[in-house]
Each structure stands twice: as structure tokens, then as C-alpha cells.
Amino acid sequence: MSVSTPEYKKVTVELTDGTRVFADLTPLQGVYCFPKDKYEWDQTAPDSFGSALVWASRFEAHIDQIIGLAYKTEPPTKSA
């Protein structure tokens, strides 16, 4: 799994099968450790199991939450 943080409160995750998931995690911002700004937002990485994203602020979003909050998905691209 790979992750990018294109803007504050949004993530793009590429799953191991190549599917790309675009999600807005705004509904989770009420959690006390939710990153406070774009700088904190950018400090994320997949956990050691590849089942969640973890931020330096100790906020976590599990992949099922991310998929549930997805506003767009793209299937894997076919290689030639």
C-alpha cells in the first residue's frame, strides 16, 4: 500500500492490487488526535501490517474506514 496526501483531510491510497482509492477523511476530524493542519497531515505512513494509515499525531485510519469514506476509486491499470 502506498499513500499520498494531496490536500488537508484527503488521502489517495494505492492498494496492493493496484486499485486507487481517493478519500476525504473530514468526518473523522472530531477525533482528538486528528492532525491540526497540512503540515501534520503530511506526516503519515502505512502501518506495519498495511491495514491502516498512521499519523505522527497518533491518529489512525483503517483501510476499511478509508474505503468507506471514498469519493472515487480507480481500478488497476493494465500493463502492456
A tleap script that builds the chain and sets N, CA, C and O, in Angstrom:
source leaprc.protein.ff14SB
mol = sequence {
  NMET SER VAL SER THR PRO GLU TYR LYS LYS
  VAL THR VAL GLU LEU THR ASP GLY THR ARG
  VAL PHE ALA ASP LEU THR PRO LEU GLN GLY
  VAL TYR CYS PHE PRO LYS ASP LYS TYR GLU
  TRP ASP GLN THR ALA PRO ASP SER PHE GLY
  SER ALA LEU VAL TRP ALA SER ARG PHE GLU
  ALA HIE ILE ASP GLN ILE ILE GLY LEU ALA
  TYR LYS THR GLU PRO PRO THR LYS SER CALA
}
set mol.1.N position { 0.855 -1.173 0.000 }
set mol.1.CA position { 0.000 0.000 0.000 }
set mol.1.C position { 0.898 1.232 0.000 }
set mol.1.O position { 1.889 1.311 0.725 }
set mol.2.N position { 0.515 2.183 -0.835 }
set mol.2.CA position { 1.216 3.466 -0.830 }
set mol.2.C position { 0.179 4.565 -0.613 }
set mol.2.O position { -1.006 4.387 -0.893 }
set mol.3.N position { 0.653 5.706 -0.108 }
set mol.3.CA position { -0.271 6.784 0.244 }
set mol.3.C position { 0.295 8.129 -0.183 }
set mol.3.O position { 1.508 8.341 -0.177 }
set mol.4.N position { -0.606 9.032 -0.554 }
set mol.4.CA position { -0.236 10.429 -0.761 }
set mol.4.C position { -1.307 11.284 -0.102 }
set mol.4.O position { -2.440 10.846 0.092 }
set mol.5.N position { -0.933 12.500 0.234 }
set mol.5.CA position { -1.839 13.443 0.898 }
set mol.5.C position { -1.940 14.694 0.039 }
set mol.5.O position { -1.261 15.687 0.301 }
set mol.6.N position { -2.794 14.650 -0.998 }
set mol.6.CA position { -2.861 15.747 -1.961 }
set mol.6.C position { -3.336 17.066 -1.366 }
set mol.6.O position { -2.927 18.134 -1.821 }
set mol.7.N position { -4.189 17.001 -0.360 }
set mol.7.CA position { -4.622 18.206 0.347 }
set mol.7.C position { -5.056 17.811 1.753 }
set mol.7.O position { -5.286 16.637 2.045 }
set mol.8.N position { -5.163 18.812 2.610 }
set mol.8.CA position { -5.532 18.575 4.001 }
set mol.8.C position { -6.858 17.835 4.083 }
set mol.8.O position { -7.835 18.227 3.445 }
set mol.9.N position { -6.890 16.787 4.852 }
set mol.9.CA position { -8.043 15.930 5.129 }
set mol.9.C position { -8.359 14.938 4.014 }
set mol.9.O position { -9.335 14.194 4.110 }
set mol.10.N position { -7.552 14.918 2.964 }
set mol.10.CA position { -7.772 13.965 1.872 }
set mol.10.C position { -6.547 13.076 1.696 }
set mol.10.O position { -5.407 13.504 1.876 }
set mol.11.N position { -6.821 11.826 1.340 }
set mol.11.CA position { -5.742 10.876 1.072 }
set mol.11.C position { -6.026 10.144 -0.232 }
set mol.11.O position { -7.177 9.987 -0.640 }
set mol.12.N position { -4.963 9.706 -0.868 }
set mol.12.CA position { -5.040 8.810 -2.006 }
set mol.12.C position { -4.210 7.596 -1.630 }
set mol.12.O position { -3.031 7.715 -1.297 }
set mol.13.N position { -4.835 6.429 -1.687 }
set mol.13.CA position { -4.172 5.192 -1.306 }
set mol.13.C position { -4.172 4.258 -2.504 }
set mol.13.O position { -5.201 4.069 -3.154 }
set mol.14.N position { -3.018 3.676 -2.794 }
set mol.14.CA position { -2.948 2.640 -3.815 }
set mol.14.C position { -2.831 1.311 -3.098 }
set mol.14.O position { -1.859 1.061 -2.386 }
set mol.15.N position { -3.825 0.464 -3.290 }
set mol.15.CA position { -3.866 -0.837 -2.627 }
set mol.15.C position { -2.920 -1.811 -3.313 }
set mol.15.O position { -2.427 -1.539 -4.408 }
set mol.16.N position { -2.668 -2.936 -2.674 }
set mol.16.CA position { -1.712 -3.898 -3.218 }
set mol.16.C position { -2.133 -4.468 -4.566 }
set mol.16.O position { -1.281 -4.928 -5.327 }
set mol.17.N position { -3.437 -4.449 -4.882 }
set mol.17.CA position { -3.886 -4.935 -6.194 }
set mol.17.C position { -3.843 -3.853 -7.271 }
set mol.17.O position { -4.204 -4.103 -8.421 }
set mol.18.N position { -3.398 -2.646 -6.897 }
set mol.18.CA position { -3.285 -1.551 -7.848 }
set mol.18.C position { -4.477 -0.606 -7.865 }
set mol.18.O position { -4.428 0.432 -8.525 }
set mol.19.N position { -5.546 -0.944 -7.153 }
set mol.19.CA position { -6.709 -0.065 -7.067 }
set mol.19.C position { -6.321 1.210 -6.325 }
set mol.19.O position { -5.644 1.158 -5.298 }
set mol.20.N position { -6.755 2.354 -6.852 }
set mol.20.CA position { -6.510 3.639 -6.188 }
set mol.20.C position { -7.804 4.114 -5.545 }
set mol.20.O position { -8.864 4.120 -6.171 }
set mol.21.N position { -7.695 4.509 -4.288 }
set mol.21.CA position { -8.846 4.966 -3.511 }
set mol.21.C position { -8.595 6.414 -3.112 }
set mol.21.O position { -7.549 6.741 -2.552 }
set mol.22.N position { -9.558 7.271 -3.404 }
set mol.22.CA position { -9.480 8.693 -3.071 }
set mol.22.C position { -10.515 8.948 -1.974 }
set mol.22.O position { -11.705 8.711 -2.181 }
set mol.23.N position { -10.075 9.423 -0.823 }
set mol.23.CA position { -10.999 9.582 0.295 }
set mol.23.C position { -10.830 10.928 0.990 }
set mol.23.O position { -9.737 11.490 1.064 }
set mol.24.N position { -11.944 11.413 1.489 }
set mol.24.CA position { -11.986 12.644 2.287 }
set mol.24.C position { -12.277 12.212 3.721 }
set mol.24.O position { -13.359 11.699 4.009 }
set mol.25.N position { -11.323 12.416 4.613 }
set mol.25.CA position { -11.457 11.952 5.992 }
set mol.25.C position { -12.023 13.023 6.926 }
set mol.25.O position { -11.929 12.892 8.146 }
set mol.26.N position { -12.606 14.073 6.364 }
set mol.26.CA position { -13.207 15.144 7.156 }
set mol.26.C position { -14.159 14.629 8.242 }
set mol.26.O position { -14.148 15.171 9.348 }
set mol.27.N position { -14.983 13.606 7.974 }
set mol.27.CA position { -15.890 13.141 9.028 }
set mol.27.C position { -15.178 12.638 10.297 }
set mol.27.O position { -15.810 12.504 11.344 }
set mol.28.N position { -13.887 12.363 10.210 }
set mol.28.CA position { -13.138 11.870 11.365 }
set mol.28.C position { -12.448 12.982 12.151 }
set mol.28.O position { -11.780 12.706 13.148 }
set mol.29.N position { -12.597 14.231 11.718 }
set mol.29.CA position { -11.841 15.320 12.334 }
set mol.29.C position { -12.212 15.588 13.800 }
set mol.29.O position { -11.494 16.319 14.482 }
set mol.30.N position { -13.295 15.024 14.289 }
set mol.30.CA position { -13.659 15.193 15.697 }
set mol.30.C position { -12.799 14.378 16.652 }
set mol.30.O position { -12.858 14.583 17.864 }
set mol.31.N position { -12.004 13.460 16.122 }
set mol.31.CA position { -11.107 12.660 16.954 }
set mol.31.C position { -10.022 13.577 17.511 }
set mol.31.O position { -9.443 14.371 16.769 }
set mol.32.N position { -9.741 13.475 18.804 }
set mol.32.CA position { -8.847 14.438 19.460 }
set mol.32.C position { -7.447 14.500 18.869 }
set mol.32.O position { -6.799 15.543 18.956 }
set mol.33.N position { -6.958 13.419 18.270 }
set mol.33.CA position { -5.594 13.427 17.727 }
set mol.33.C position { -5.570 13.639 16.210 }
set mol.33.O position { -4.527 13.450 15.584 }
set mol.34.N position { -6.700 14.029 15.607 }
set mol.34.CA position { -6.750 14.311 14.170 }
set mol.34.C position { -5.732 15.422 13.866 }
set mol.34.O position { -5.696 16.424 14.580 }
set mol.35.N position { -4.918 15.266 12.835 }
set mol.35.CA position { -3.917 16.289 12.509 }
set mol.35.C position { -4.544 17.682 12.370 }
set mol.35.O position { -5.615 17.838 11.784 }
set mol.36.N position { -3.859 18.682 12.917 }
set mol.36.CA position { -4.405 20.038 13.015 }
set mol.36.C position { -4.239 20.890 11.758 }
set mol.36.O position { -4.966 21.865 11.569 }
set mol.37.N position { -3.279 20.523 10.891 }
set mol.37.CA position { -3.014 21.336 9.705 }
set mol.37.C position { -2.348 20.482 8.624 }
set mol.37.O position { -2.089 19.298 8.839 }
set mol.38.N position { -2.074 21.078 7.474 }
set mol.38.CA position { -1.490 20.354 6.338 }
set mol.38.C position { -0.120 19.784 6.678 }
set mol.38.O position { 0.222 18.686 6.240 }
set mol.39.N position { 0.666 20.527 7.457 }
set mol.39.CA position { 1.985 20.031 7.856 }
set mol.39.C position { 1.847 18.717 8.616 }
set mol.39.O position { 2.530 17.744 8.294 }
set mol.40.N position { 0.976 18.674 9.615 }
set mol.40.CA position { 0.755 17.438 10.378 }
set mol.40.C position { 0.122 16.366 9.489 }
set mol.40.O position { 0.435 15.183 9.624 }
set mol.41.N position { -0.767 16.779 8.581 }
set mol.41.CA position { -1.444 15.844 7.693 }
set mol.41.C position { -0.454 15.076 6.823 }
set mol.41.O position { -0.643 13.890 6.554 }
set mol.42.N position { 0.589 15.753 6.390 }
set mol.42.CA position { 1.575 15.131 5.507 }
set mol.42.C position { 2.449 14.098 6.211 }
set mol.42.O position { 3.168 13.351 5.548 }
set mol.43.N position { 2.401 14.042 7.522 }
set mol.43.CA position { 3.245 13.120 8.296 }
set mol.43.C position { 2.509 11.807 8.554 }
set mol.43.O position { 2.169 11.480 9.692 }
set mol.44.N position { 2.273 11.070 7.483 }
set mol.44.CA position { 1.567 9.791 7.574 }
set mol.44.C position { 2.308 8.705 6.830 }
set mol.44.O position { 3.117 8.969 5.941 }
set mol.45.N position { 2.013 7.481 7.215 }
set mol.45.CA position { 2.587 6.312 6.559 }
set mol.45.C position { 1.698 5.109 6.853 }
set mol.45.O position { 0.965 5.103 7.842 }
set mol.46.N position { 1.762 4.085 5.992 }
set mol.46.CA position { 1.027 2.857 6.294 }
set mol.46.C position { 1.598 2.199 7.559 }
set mol.46.O position { 2.792 2.313 7.837 }
set mol.47.N position { 0.746 1.518 8.313 }
set mol.47.CA position { 1.254 0.784 9.472 }
set mol.47.C position { 2.017 -0.455 8.995 }
set mol.47.O position { 2.039 -0.746 7.799 }
set mol.48.N position { 2.634 -1.174 9.911 }
set mol.48.CA position { 3.489 -2.304 9.542 }
set mol.48.C position { 2.718 -3.462 8.911 }
set mol.48.O position { 3.311 -4.305 8.239 }
set mol.49.N position { 1.409 -3.510 9.120 }
set mol.49.CA position { 0.593 -4.571 8.525 }
set mol.49.C position { -0.039 -4.158 7.194 }
set mol.49.O position { -0.585 -5.001 6.483 }
set mol.50.N position { 0.031 -2.870 6.851 }
set mol.50.CA position { -0.583 -2.377 5.625 }
set mol.50.C position { -2.098 -2.322 5.711 }
set mol.50.O position { -2.787 -2.368 4.692 }
set mol.51.N position { -2.614 -2.223 6.930 }
set mol.51.CA position { -4.069 -2.214 7.093 }
set mol.51.C position { -4.610 -0.878 7.584 }
set mol.51.O position { -5.816 -0.729 7.778 }
set mol.52.N position { -3.723 0.092 7.785 }
set mol.52.CA position { -4.154 1.404 8.283 }
set mol.52.C position { -3.100 2.448 7.930 }
set mol.52.O position { -1.957 2.124 7.609 }
set mol.53.N position { -3.523 3.719 7.999 }
set mol.53.CA position { -2.578 4.829 7.911 }
set mol.53.C position { -2.426 5.376 9.316 }
set mol.53.O position { -3.396 5.470 10.068 }
set mol.54.N position { -1.200 5.735 9.663 }
set mol.54.CA position { -0.907 6.269 10.987 }
set mol.54.C position { -0.188 7.600 10.808 }
set mol.54.O position { 0.747 7.711 10.014 }
set mol.55.N position { -0.633 8.607 11.554 }
set mol.55.CA position { -0.030 9.932 11.507 }
set mol.55.C position { 0.873 10.125 12.716 }
set mol.55.O position { 0.733 9.421 13.715 }
set mol.56.N position { 1.794 11.069 12.630 }
set mol.56.CA position { 2.691 11.377 13.737 }
set mol.56.C position { 1.922 11.818 14.982 }
set mol.56.O position { 2.405 11.652 16.101 }
set mol.57.N position { 0.733 12.375 14.792 }
set mol.57.CA position { -0.095 12.815 15.916 }
set mol.57.C position { -0.777 11.630 16.623 }
set mol.57.O position { -1.502 11.820 17.599 }
set mol.58.N position { -0.538 10.416 16.126 }
set mol.58.CA position { -1.099 9.158 16.627 }
set mol.58.C position { -2.516 8.889 16.130 }
set mol.58.O position { -3.160 7.942 16.583 }
set mol.59.N position { -3.002 9.702 15.213 }
set mol.59.CA position { -4.290 9.442 14.572 }
set mol.59.C position { -4.118 8.249 13.636 }
set mol.59.O position { -3.088 8.119 12.974 }
set mol.60.N position { -5.118 7.384 13.580 }
set mol.60.CA position { -5.122 6.232 12.685 }
set mol.60.C position { -6.416 6.182 11.900 }
set mol.60.O position { -7.482 6.508 12.422 }
set mol.61.N position { -6.321 5.773 10.651 }
set mol.61.CA position { -7.496 5.490 9.840 }
set mol.61.C position { -7.279 4.123 9.212 }
set mol.61.O position { -6.334 3.922 8.449 }
set mol.62.N position { -8.152 3.193 9.534 }
set mol.62.CA position { -8.043 1.839 8.997 }
set mol.62.C position { -8.536 1.822 7.550 }
set mol.62.O position { -9.360 2.642 7.145 }
set mol.63.N position { -8.014 0.876 6.792 }
set mol.63.CA position { -8.319 0.845 5.363 }
set mol.63.C position { -9.819 0.709 5.109 }
set mol.63.O position { -10.321 1.251 4.124 }
set mol.64.N position { -10.540 0.005 5.967 }
set mol.64.CA position { -11.988 -0.103 5.758 }
set mol.64.C position { -12.684 1.233 5.972 }
set mol.64.O position { -13.687 1.519 5.318 }
set mol.65.N position { -12.161 2.062 6.887 }
set mol.65.CA position { -12.710 3.415 7.068 }
set mol.65.C position { -12.417 4.271 5.841 }
set mol.65.O position { -13.279 5.015 5.374 }
set mol.66.N position { -11.203 4.162 5.327 }
set mol.66.CA position { -10.802 4.942 4.152 }
set mol.66.C position { -11.668 4.562 2.948 }
set mol.66.O position { -12.144 5.434 2.221 }
set mol.67.N position { -11.867 3.268 2.742 }
set mol.67.CA position { -12.708 2.809 1.629 }
set mol.67.C position { -14.140 3.287 1.828 }
set mol.67.O position { -14.799 3.689 0.869 }
set mol.68.N position { -14.624 3.246 3.063 }
set mol.68.CA position { -15.979 3.705 3.351 }
set mol.68.C position { -16.186 5.183 3.097 }
set mol.68.O position { -17.298 5.610 2.789 }
set mol.69.N position { -15.125 5.973 3.222 }
set mol.69.CA position { -15.198 7.421 3.006 }
set mol.69.C position { -14.731 7.829 1.602 }
set mol.69.O position { -14.596 9.017 1.311 }
set mol.70.N position { -14.487 6.847 0.746 }
set mol.70.CA position { -14.000 7.135 -0.612 }
set mol.70.C position { -15.045 7.879 -1.429 }
set mol.70.O position { -16.230 7.547 -1.406 }
set mol.71.N position { -14.587 8.882 -2.145 }
set mol.71.CA position { -15.463 9.585 -3.090 }
set mol.71.C position { -15.153 9.161 -4.521 }
set mol.71.O position { -15.868 9.538 -5.450 }
set mol.72.N position { -14.074 8.366 -4.706 }
set mol.72.CA position { -13.707 7.911 -6.044 }
set mol.72.C position { -12.758 6.726 -5.909 }
set mol.72.O position { -11.914 6.696 -5.013 }
set mol.73.N position { -12.900 5.753 -6.802 }
set mol.73.CA position { -11.931 4.664 -6.901 }
set mol.73.C position { -11.567 4.475 -8.365 }
set mol.73.O position { -12.373 4.719 -9.262 }
set mol.74.N position { -10.344 4.039 -8.584 }
set mol.74.CA position { -9.884 3.738 -9.945 }
set mol.74.C position { -9.360 2.308 -9.949 }
set mol.74.O position { -8.567 1.936 -9.085 }
set mol.75.N position { -9.796 1.509 -10.910 }
set mol.75.CA position { -9.302 0.135 -10.979 }
set mol.75.C position { -7.824 0.113 -11.347 }
set mol.75.O position { -7.279 1.112 -11.815 }
set mol.76.N position { -7.185 -1.022 -11.137 }
set mol.76.CA position { -5.770 -1.129 -11.520 }
set mol.76.C position { -5.589 -0.869 -13.014 }
set mol.76.O position { -6.443 -1.223 -13.826 }
set mol.77.N position { -4.482 -0.256 -13.357 }
set mol.77.CA position { -4.193 -0.048 -14.779 }
set mol.77.C position { -3.605 -1.330 -15.337 }
set mol.77.O position { -2.826 -2.013 -14.673 }
set mol.78.N position { -3.983 -1.643 -16.555 }
set mol.78.CA position { -3.479 -2.860 -17.198 }
set mol.78.C position { -2.111 -2.573 -17.786 }
set mol.78.O position { -1.899 -1.549 -18.435 }
set mol.79.N position { -1.183 -3.496 -17.548 }
set mol.79.CA position { 0.153 -3.323 -18.127 }
set mol.79.C position { 0.199 -3.993 -19.494 }
set mol.79.O position { -0.515 -4.962 -19.755 }
set mol.80.N position { 1.041 -3.464 -20.347 }
set mol.80.CA position { 1.121 -3.969 -21.728 }
set mol.80.C position { 1.909 -5.236 -21.814 }
set mol.80.O position { 2.070 -5.789 -22.901 }
savepdb mol mol.pdb
quit
